[in-house]
C-alpha cells in the first residue's frame, strides 16, 4: 500500500510538470510578441518598417493561439529581430543621402 501511494504521488507530480512548462512557454511567447509589436511600432513611426515584420508577428500570434508555443517564440524572436534592425538601420542612415527622399547631405 505504501509503495502504491508513493508511485501514485510521483505519477501525479510528473503529469503536472508539462502543464507548468506550457504555461511558462505561453507567458514567454506572449512577452516576446508584445516586445516585437512595440519595437515594430517604433519602426513604423520612423517610417522604416521592414516588409514582412507584421506578417511574422501575425503568424506568431496565430501559433500562440493554437498553443504551439515553441513556433510562436521562434517567430516572435524573428519579428523582434527584424523590428530592432529596422530601427538601427534608420538611426544609421538618418543623416545620410537618401535618393527617394530628395534629401542632400551638406
Residue pairs with C-beta under 8 A, 6 or more apart in sequence:
22 67
22 69
25 69
25 70
25 73
26 64
26 67
26 69
28 69
28 73
29 60
29 64
29 69
29 72
29 73
29 76
30 64
32 60
32 73
32 76
32 77
32 80
33 57
33 60
33 61
33 64
33 72
33 76
33 79
35 76
35 80
36 53
36 56
36 57
36 60
36 76
36 77
36 79
36 80
36 83
37 57
39 80
39 83
39 84
39 87
40 49
40 53
40 54
40 57
40 79
40 82
40 83
40 86
42 83
42 87
43 49
43 50
43 53
43 83
43 86
43 87
43 90
46 86
46 87
46 90
48 86
48 87
48 89
48 90
49 83
49 86
50 82
50 83
50 85
50 86
52 82
53 79
53 82
53 83
53 86
56 75
56 76
56 78
56 79
56 82
57 75
57 76
57 79
59 75
60 71
60 72
60 73
60 75
60 76
60 79
61 72
63 69
63 71
63 72
63 75
64 72
95 105
96 105
97 103
97 104
97 105
